[in-house]
Amino acid sequence: MRRDHLTDTQAEERMKSQMSIELKRSKATVVIDNSEDIQSTKQQTRNLVVKLKPNLFWRVISLLFLWLPCFVIWIGIFSYSKLLNLF
């Protein structure tokens, strides 16, 4: 309270205006519970990272359908500009 220069009443009002933990959990996409030991928190984080990493199939698909067309267009533009002696 001293840090934020609040009175006791103002601090209580601010705390009451916050969402409850239950409501925050219900709205969250992911919840990492840090109420236990650090190892538990680290394991939850590792599990989340593994879950969120794209697998090899999607990496190949993104390469084929996103990057390859861009590369082909760039090659086409470069070849056409060589034909016109722009480079």
ChimeraX attribute file (.defattr): number of C-alpha atoms within 10 A of each C-alpha:
attribute: neighborCount
match mode: 1-to-1
recipient: residues
	/A:1	10
	/A:2	7
	/A:3	5
	/A:4	7
	/A:5	9
	/A:6	12
	/A:7	11
	/A:8	11
	/A:9	9
	/A:10	12
	/A:11	13
	/A:12	12
	/A:13	11
	/A:14	11
	/A:15	11
	/A:16	10
	/A:17	8
	/A:18	9
	/A:19	10
	/A:20	11
	/A:21	9
	/A:22	9
	/A:23	9
	/A:24	12
	/A:25	13
	/A:26	11
	/A:27	10
	/A:28	9
	/A:29	7
	/A:30	9
	/A:31	13
	/A:32	13
	/A:33	11
	/A:34	12
	/A:35	8
	/A:36	8
	/A:37	9
	/A:38	10
	/A:39	10
	/A:40	14
	/A:41	15
	/A:42	13
	/A:43	12
	/A:44	15
	/A:45	15
	/A:46	12
	/A:47	11
	/A:48	14
	/A:49	11
	/A:50	10
	/A:51	10
	/A:52	9
	/A:53	8
	/A:54	10
	/A:55	10
	/A:56	9
	/A:57	9
	/A:58	10
	/A:59	10
	/A:60	11
	/A:61	11
	/A:62	12
	/A:63	12
	/A:64	12
	/A:65	10
	/A:66	11
	/A:67	11
	/A:68	12
	/A:69	12
	/A:70	12
	/A:71	11
	/A:72	11
	/A:73	11
	/A:74	12
	/A:75	12
	/A:76	12
	/A:77	12
	/A:78	14
	/A:79	14
	/A:80	13
	/A:81	12
	/A:82	11
	/A:83	10
	/A:84	9
	/A:85	8
	/A:86	9
	/A:87	9
